[in-house]
């Protein structure tokens, strides 16, 4: 989870705290970051936080609810009440595939037990306690990684290749067509589709469009004057403003105008 993927990022630091830490070198062939969310709200207050997820799977430690989360193709929503903490580990794009025995498209929009990433016979309640009640973040990170290190699969070179290609898409708003990924990975159109279904769980087109919607979220919530929507649409590779607005609403549930207004409250 990062601020770029959060809708209404203005609540970070006010209603909840978000921290990100890198994983150790020993886990870096499969994972990239730890993300820790903490909140402490008054008894009469509820905060609903929406998230437009990246094309990454996550392992989230939470008291009584620890689970593996496959890629979320739509808008995610979390209701925060009272006090709580979630310690997540984000897999690289495609990074969960070596840990499981089935293609990632079967895990799309699904939440699964965490057993593929944990040592056999582990007491999950005790594992949650060690991660979530650690005295420091550093201790929490070390305890979480200790669990995963015991269950590491063989290194799959496709994970780094795919993750690097998707990061390039996310960093370069000029990439708007799947042909760029075909060239980057040296695959035919059909082979690229199969590869993404197996390792990522969504299509290359989805990954590119989600990255451009993330760009739009950033542009519309930057705090300054929002760019004209027609200009933003063309800059991000949409046919016109109408096409951009339809895609934006499909991903976020709001029009660009509604989102821009909400972030300025």
N, C-alpha and C positions, 0 to 999 in steps of 0.2 A: 504494500500500500504506500503510495506517495501522494504529495499534495497535487501533483498534476492529474491524478486520477480521481480526486475528490471533487464532488459537486459542492458548491459553497465552501471553499477552503478557508473562508474568513473565520470559521468556528474553531480551527486548529489553535490550541493554546488558550482558548476561552472556555469551551465546553469539553474538550478532551485534548490529550497530549499524544503526539505521534513522534516516535523516534525510530531511526533506521541505523543499523550497524551492519558492516560487511560480515560475510561468513569467513571461516578460516580457509586457508589454502587447501586443507585436507578435504573439505566439502565443496570447494569451488568448481570441480568438474560438473556438478549437478545443480548447485544452488548459488544464489547471489547475495541475498540480504536477509537479515532479521528485521522484522518490523514489530514494534511494541506500541500498543494503544492502551492508554490508561484514562480513566474518567472518575470523577467524584462529584456527583450532582446533588442538589438539594432534593429532599424526599418528594417534593411536589413538582419536580421538573423532569421532563423527558426530552431527550434530543434524538431526532431521527436523522441519521447521516446517510447520504446516498453516495455511492461509489460507482464509477465506470471502470471496471477492472481491466488490467492488462492481460495479454494472452499467456498468462502464467498460472500454473497450479500452485497451491499453497498448503502447507501443514500449519494448522493453527492450534496452539495449546490454549485451552480455556477450561475452567473448572467444570467438570462433568460433561463437557461438550467437545473435547479434543477430536479433530477430524482432519482428513485430507479433503481439500476442495479442488475439484477439477475446474477447468476454465469456465468462467461465467460469461455467457454470450450476451446477456442483457444487463440491465441496471440492477445493481445490488443495493440493499438497504439494511441498515442496522439500527435498532432501537436501543439507546443507551439510557439506563436508569440507575439511580443510586451510585454504587461504586463497583468498579470492575477493571479487569486487565486481560488483554489477549496478547500472547506472544506468538507471532507468526514467523515462519520461514518460507521465503518465496523461492521456488525452483526457477532455474533458468528456463527460457522458452524451450520446451521439449525435455526439460531436465527430469521430470517425474517418470517419463516413459521407461528408462532402464530399471526402475524399482518395481514395476508392475508387469503383469502377464497379459495385458490386452492393450489395444490401441487407444489413444487418448480421446478419440471421438466418442467412445463409450462413456467417458467420464465427464463429458461436457454437461454443465449445469447440474452436476451431482456432487453430493457430499458423502464421503465414504469413511469407514473406520481407518485409523492410522497405522494398522498393523504392518503393511508392507515396508514402512520406514523405521520400525522399532524392533528391538531385539526380541526373539521368541520368549514367551513367558513373562514379559514385563508386567509389573503392577502399574496400570495406567494411572490410577489415583495417586500413587506415590510419585510417578513421573511428573504429573501435573503439579504436585506440591513443590517438587524440587525446582521446576522451571518458574512457576508463577509466584512462589513465596521466597525466592532467592533474595538475599540481602542487598545485592547490587545488580545492575544490568549485566555487568561483566560475568558475574556468577551465573545469572540466568542463561546467558549465551553459552557459557561453557557447559552447563548442565544439559541444555537442549542438544548441543552438538555431540556430547558424549553418547547420547541415545542414538543419534543417526549414524555416527561413525561405526557403531557396532553392526549396522545393517547395510553398509555400502555395497552397491552392485558394481559390476565391472564398468570401467569408463567406456562411454560410447562417443566416438569422435563427432557424430552427427549433432550431438547436443551443442557443442561449441559453435559448429558451423551455422546451425539454425539460429542460435541465440545472437550471434554476431550479425547475421543478416537482418533479423527483426530489429535489433538495436539501430542498425543503419536506417531502416524504414522509419523508426520513431524519431530519429535525430534529423532527418532530411525531409522537410515538408514538400520537396519537389518530387518525391517518389509517390506516385499516385496510381501506378499500374503494376499488375503482377508480373509483367515481363521483366521488370527490374530484378525481382527475386529469382526468376528463371536464370537470368544472366549471372547474378551473384553466386548462385549455387550450382550452375552448370547442369540444370535439369530441364527436361522437356515440360511442357504444360501439364501433361497427364502425370508424369513422375512427381512434379511439384505438388500437385493436388494430393496424391497418395502419401507423400512424405509429410505434409501438413496434417492430414487426417490421422496418421499414425502417431506422430510426435507431439503435435500441438493441440489438435482437437477441433480446429476451425479452418476455414479456407484462407488461402493467401489474400484474397480480396477483402475478407473480413478484417484480417490483421492490418492491412493498409488503411482501410476506411476507419477503423477504430483509432489508429494513430493520428489521422487527420482530424477526427472529432476531438481527440485530446488536445491537439493544437488549437482548435477552435475554443475549447473550454478555457485554455490559458489566455488566449487573446481577449476573450469576453469578460474575464475576471481579473485582469491585470491591475485594475485600480485606476487606470487612466481612461481616456475617452476610447470607447470601442470603435474599431475600424468599421467603415461602411460594409454592410453584409455582402453586397455585390462584389466588392473588392476582395473580401475575405474568402468568399466562395471560389472565385477564380484562382486566388493564391493557393488554395488547398486542393485544387484539381477537380472541383465539381463543375458540372456543365453550366449552371447558372445559379442564381440566388434561390430559386424555387427548389431545385434539386438539393442544394445544401440544406435548406430549411427542413425538407422532408427527412433527409438522412439524420440530421441533428435531432429531430424529434423522435425518430425511430430509436435512436440510441439512448436518449436522455429522458424522454417523456415530456420535454418542453420545447418550445420554439426558441431560437437564438435570442429573440427579443425578451422573452419571459426569463430566460436564464440570466441574461445581462442585468435585467432589472433586479432579480433576486440577489445577486451578488453585491449589489450596491446599497442594500438596506442597512 
